[in-house]
Amino acid sequence: MADQVAIVTGASRGIGFAIAQRFVADGYKVCITGRDAAALDSAAKDLGGADVAIGVAGKGDDPDHRAAVVDTVLGQFGPVTALVNNIGINPVYGPLGSIDLGAARKIFEVNVLGTLGWVQEALRGGLAEGGGSIVNISSVSGVRPAPGIGFYGVTKAALIHLTEELAVELAPKVRVNAVAPAVVKTKFASALFEGREEQVSSGYPLARLGVPEDVAGAVAFLSSADAGWITGQTLVIDGGVTLTGKMQ
């Protein structure tokens, strides 16, 4: 994996951090992003320090931040070869019929338009020059209805279609895929399982919830040469729960 350089957004903890860990273990140099500068600095040190990992703080829907990340990567590590769009927000819970439209607009801007903005910047950063890879982090809520987090699911469904469109437009130089996890044990998803993990996991054929490393392994595969003939696909990582329909 010499000269492999990845940007992983939203990666100071949870799924993003696990993906960055896997990339570093596989020989990548990695830039992680997030809003908390102190948390990013700590995460970058845990990943191995400035020789292999750097953090750049900012808001994912801020064009200036995205440009600064790519400029920093070009200056320190060289051209971008892999992008993982892990940033996602879901500040509201409840039915679509009463969702605050301002909140919905913000979710769409971060989860969908922000992702497209990261792709555009990564292309400027050389992603298409050496056969790059993009992996977008979607969700099973973008594959099946998920009452309560419905608009989050709408944005994740849009992300799946964005993945397919980009796969066609950017081929053959860049492969674009997505993963769609079910409930993964992170702080972001804690409201979906805390205090009732046994009950929630009982609906999963594999009898457990996901952990960040489950997603990291799938992302590492899709970013690797082993997936060199795979593009435009969404890999569902769900312990089998979408087969049973017991997603809540």
C-alpha positions as CSV (number, residue, x, y, z in Angstrom):
1,M,0.0,0.0,0.0
2,A,2.9,2.3,-0.6
3,D,1.9,5.9,-1.5
4,Q,-1.7,5.2,-0.6
5,V,-3.3,8.3,1.0
6,A,-6.8,8.3,2.5
7,I,-9.1,11.0,3.8
8,V,-11.6,9.7,6.3
9,T,-14.2,12.3,7.3
10,G,-15.8,12.3,10.8
11,A,-13.1,10.1,12.2
12,S,-12.1,11.2,15.7
13,R,-14.0,8.2,17.1
14,G,-16.4,5.4,16.3
15,I,-16.7,4.0,12.7
16,G,-14.5,6.7,11.2
17,F,-11.7,6.1,13.6
18,A,-11.9,2.3,13.1
19,I,-11.6,2.8,9.4
20,A,-8.6,5.1,9.8
21,Q,-7.0,2.5,12.1
22,R,-7.5,-0.2,9.5
23,F,-6.1,2.0,6.8
24,V,-3.0,2.7,8.8
25,A,-2.6,-1.0,9.6
26,D,-2.8,-1.7,5.8
27,G,0.0,0.9,5.1
28,Y,-2.0,4.0,4.2
29,K,-1.2,7.5,5.3
30,V,-4.4,9.0,6.6
31,C,-6.0,12.4,7.2
32,I,-8.9,12.4,9.6
33,T,-11.5,15.2,10.0
34,G,-14.0,16.2,12.6
35,R,-15.2,19.3,14.5
36,D,-13.2,18.8,17.7
37,A,-9.5,19.8,17.3
38,A,-8.4,18.3,20.6
39,A,-10.2,15.0,19.9
40,L,-8.6,14.8,16.4
41,D,-5.1,15.5,17.7
42,S,-5.5,12.7,20.2
43,A,-6.9,10.3,17.6
44,A,-4.1,11.1,15.2
45,K,-1.5,10.4,17.9
46,D,-3.3,7.1,18.6
47,L,-3.1,6.2,14.9
48,G,0.7,6.6,14.9
49,G,1.5,10.3,14.8
50,A,2.3,12.8,12.1
51,D,4.3,10.4,9.9
52,V,1.2,8.4,9.1
53,A,-1.9,10.3,10.4
54,I,-2.9,14.0,10.7
55,G,-6.2,15.6,11.7
56,V,-7.8,18.7,10.3
57,A,-10.7,20.2,12.3
58,G,-13.7,21.9,10.8
59,K,-17.3,21.5,9.7
60,G,-17.9,19.0,7.0
61,D,-20.4,21.2,5.1
62,D,-17.9,24.1,5.0
63,P,-16.3,24.4,1.6
64,D,-13.3,26.2,3.0
65,H,-12.7,23.4,5.5
66,R,-12.9,20.8,2.7
67,A,-10.4,22.7,0.6
68,A,-8.0,23.1,3.6
69,V,-8.1,19.4,4.2
70,V,-7.1,18.5,0.6
71,D,-4.4,21.2,0.6
72,T,-3.0,19.9,3.8
73,V,-3.0,16.3,2.5
74,L,-1.3,17.4,-0.8
75,G,1.4,19.3,1.2
76,Q,2.1,16.5,3.7
77,F,1.4,13.2,2.1
78,G,0.8,13.8,-1.6
79,P,-2.2,13.0,-3.9
80,V,-5.4,11.5,-2.5
81,T,-6.0,7.9,-3.5
82,A,-8.9,7.0,-1.2
83,L,-11.8,9.0,0.2
84,V,-14.3,7.7,2.9
85,N,-17.3,9.9,3.4
86,N,-18.3,9.0,7.0
87,I,-19.7,12.4,8.1
88,G,-23.4,12.2,8.9
89,I,-25.8,14.0,11.3
90,N,-29.3,13.2,12.6
91,P,-30.3,15.9,15.1
92,V,-34.0,15.1,15.0
93,Y,-36.2,12.1,15.9
94,G,-39.8,11.7,15.0
95,P,-42.3,11.4,12.2
96,L,-41.8,13.1,8.8
97,G,-45.2,14.8,9.1
98,S,-43.9,17.1,11.9
99,I,-40.2,17.3,11.2
100,D,-38.7,20.8,11.3
101,L,-37.9,21.7,7.7
102,G,-34.9,23.7,8.7
103,A,-33.4,20.7,10.5
104,A,-34.2,18.5,7.5
105,R,-32.4,20.9,5.2
106,K,-29.4,20.9,7.4
107,I,-29.3,17.0,7.4
108,F,-29.5,17.0,3.6
109,E,-26.8,19.6,3.3
110,V,-24.3,17.7,5.5
111,N,-25.2,14.1,4.5
112,V,-25.6,14.5,0.8
113,L,-24.3,17.9,-0.5
114,G,-21.4,17.7,1.9
115,T,-20.5,14.3,0.6
116,L,-20.6,15.6,-3.0
117,G,-18.4,18.5,-1.9
118,W,-15.8,16.1,-0.5
119,V,-15.8,14.2,-3.7
120,Q,-15.2,17.3,-5.7
121,E,-12.3,18.4,-3.5
122,A,-10.7,14.9,-3.6
123,L,-10.8,15.0,-7.4
124,R,-8.9,18.3,-7.2
125,G,-6.5,16.5,-4.9
126,G,-5.6,13.9,-7.4
127,L,-8.0,11.1,-6.7
128,A,-8.5,10.3,-10.4
129,E,-4.8,10.3,-11.3
130,G,-3.9,6.8,-10.0
131,G,-7.1,4.8,-9.9
132,G,-8.7,6.1,-6.8
133,S,-11.5,4.8,-4.6
134,I,-14.5,6.4,-2.8
135,V,-16.6,4.7,-0.2
136,N,-19.7,6.4,1.1
137,I,-21.1,5.4,4.5
138,S,-24.8,5.0,4.0
139,S,-27.2,3.1,6.3
140,V,-29.8,0.4,6.3
141,S,-32.3,3.2,6.9
142,G,-31.5,4.2,3.3
143,V,-32.5,0.7,2.2
144,R,-35.6,0.0,4.3
145,P,-38.0,2.4,6.1
146,A,-36.9,3.3,9.6
147,P,-39.7,5.2,11.4
148,G,-38.3,7.8,13.8
149,I,-35.2,8.5,11.8
150,G,-37.0,8.7,8.5
151,F,-35.4,11.8,7.0
152,Y,-32.0,10.6,8.0
153,G,-32.9,7.5,5.9
154,V,-34.0,9.7,3.1
155,T,-30.6,11.3,2.9
156,K,-28.9,7.9,3.2
157,A,-31.0,6.6,0.3
158,A,-29.9,9.7,-1.7
159,L,-26.3,8.8,-0.8
160,I,-26.8,5.4,-2.4
161,H,-28.1,6.9,-5.6
162,L,-25.3,9.5,-5.5
163,T,-22.8,6.5,-5.2
164,E,-24.3,4.9,-8.4
165,E,-24.2,8.2,-10.4
166,L,-20.6,8.9,-9.4
167,A,-19.6,5.3,-10.2
168,V,-20.8,5.8,-13.8
169,E,-19.4,9.4,-14.2
170,L,-16.0,8.8,-12.6
171,A,-15.3,5.4,-14.2
172,P,-12.9,4.0,-15.2
173,K,-10.5,6.1,-13.2
174,V,-12.3,6.1,-9.8
175,R,-14.4,3.4,-8.2
176,V,-17.3,4.5,-6.0
177,N,-19.1,2.2,-3.6
178,A,-21.1,2.4,-0.4
179,V,-21.7,0.5,2.8
180,A,-25.0,0.4,4.6
181,P,-24.6,-0.6,8.3
182,A,-27.4,-1.4,10.7
183,V,-27.0,-0.5,14.3
184,V,-23.3,-0.2,15.2
185,K,-22.3,0.3,18.8
186,T,-21.1,3.9,18.7
187,K,-21.9,7.1,20.6
188,F,-23.8,8.3,17.5
189,A,-26.2,5.4,17.5
190,S,-26.4,5.0,21.3
191,A,-30.1,6.1,21.5
192,L,-31.0,3.1,19.4
193,F,-29.7,0.5,21.8
194,E,-28.6,1.8,25.2
195,G,-30.3,0.1,28.0
196,R,-31.9,-2.5,25.7
197,E,-29.0,-4.0,23.7
198,E,-30.2,-7.6,24.3
199,Q,-33.7,-6.8,23.1
200,V,-32.4,-4.9,19.9
201,S,-29.9,-7.6,19.0
202,S,-32.5,-10.4,19.4
203,G,-33.9,-9.3,16.0
204,Y,-30.5,-9.9,14.3
205,P,-29.9,-13.4,12.9
206,L,-26.3,-13.1,14.0
207,A,-27.5,-12.2,17.5
208,R,-25.4,-9.1,18.1
209,L,-25.1,-5.5,17.1
210,G,-22.3,-4.3,14.9
211,V,-19.0,-2.9,16.1
212,P,-16.9,-0.3,14.2
213,E,-14.4,-2.9,13.1
214,D,-17.1,-4.7,11.1
215,V,-17.6,-1.6,9.0
216,A,-13.8,-0.9,8.8
217,G,-13.1,-4.3,7.3
218,A,-15.7,-3.9,4.6
219,V,-14.4,-0.4,3.7
220,A,-10.9,-1.7,3.6
221,F,-11.9,-4.4,1.1
222,L,-13.9,-2.0,-1.1
223,S,-10.9,0.4,-1.2
224,S,-8.4,-2.3,-2.1
225,A,-7.2,-3.9,-5.3
226,D,-9.2,-7.0,-4.3
227,A,-12.3,-4.9,-5.2
228,G,-10.9,-3.7,-8.4
229,W,-13.8,-4.8,-10.5
230,I,-16.5,-3.5,-8.1
231,T,-18.1,-0.1,-8.5
232,G,-21.5,1.4,-7.9
233,Q,-22.4,-1.2,-5.3
234,T,-23.8,-0.8,-1.8
235,L,-22.7,-3.5,0.7
236,V,-25.3,-4.0,3.5
237,I,-23.5,-4.8,6.8
238,D,-26.4,-5.7,9.1
239,G,-26.0,-9.0,10.8
240,G,-28.9,-10.2,8.7
241,V,-31.5,-7.8,10.2
242,T,-32.9,-6.6,6.9
243,L,-33.7,-10.2,6.1
244,T,-36.0,-10.5,9.1
245,G,-37.5,-7.0,9.0
246,K,-36.9,-6.5,12.7
247,M,-34.9,-3.3,12.4
248,Q,-36.3,-1.5,15.5
